[in-house]
Amino acid sequence: MKKTTLLFLLVLAGLTASAQFSTFEFVDQDGSVVPDGATLTITEVTQEEDVFTGEVVSVMYAGLSVRNTTATQAALRVVADITRIDGGNYQLCFPVNCMSRYEAGAFTTEAGILAANAVQDLLTEWFPDGEGACDVTMKIQVMNATGQFPNIRYTLLGDGPTITLHFRNGMPDTIIGDLDGNATVDVDDLNIIINIMLGKADKTPAADTNGDGNVDVDDMNAIINIMLGKG
């Protein structure tokens, strides 16, 4: 009986640890909810004057904020994983400090508390130094906050929603063979071709890699050639 009870508690603990929390949600610049797992493509480039140097720089705003969906204050932090950055730097600000990265890799912001139903701009943006792309996956982590300022202690409760940002500066909207929109042609795109052929995915313009109007084994071969640098 004791072993059974212990096993039940361990399973329950595992389920709790991996639970998806709906405490927070991502919202866009219009205040609309960005669904969990969504991918946003940003193509608009703004020219602005740097307040410190006076130089004109390019910036691409994601316009993302985070909202506390509950009627009480709640704590969170944000994990950002840069999978591609073609020059320039990516910036994310939360709760107060801004973190800037020039290379691919993951980083985590400090934890902070949002008031009930509050919305806070994440100031997530890419400063490109030329044509190219920047891909970032962002995940909210829900935290438990104990103690009083300035001695607040944060512990992880679980994960919230995740979204992916595709910044594209001067790049075509559609790259032949790039079916998942990550600006590269790889084995994942090959798998999508197979799913389209099996009727498990919808046909897209990028899937017709040889331009004959069909999606078939010839398109699979075309993707393989692109991957091998022969396309």
QUINOR-V651230 format. One line per field, one symbol per residue. ss: DSSP state (~ for helix, > for strand, _ for the rest). burial: + if it has 24 or more other C-alpha atoms within 12 Angstrom, else -. A space follows every 10 residues. Layout:
ss=???
burial=???
This chain:
ss=_~~~~~~~~~ ~~~~~~~__> ___>>>>___ __>>____>> >>___>>>>_ _____>>>>> >___>>>>__ ___>>>>>>> >>>>>___>> >>>____>>> >___>>>>__ _>>>____>> >___>>>___ _>>>>>>>>> >>>>>>____ __>>>>>>>> >>>>>>>>>_ __________ ______~~~~ ~~~~~~~___ ____~~~___ ______~~~~ ~~~~~~~___ _
burial=---------- ---------- ++++++++-- ---+-+---+ +++-+----- -------+++ +++++++++- ---+++++++ ++++++-+++ +++++---++ +----+++++ ++++---+++ +++++++++- -+++++++++ +++-+----- ---+-+++++ +++++++++- ----++++++ ++++++--++ ++++-+---- ---+++++++ ----++--++ ++++-+---- -
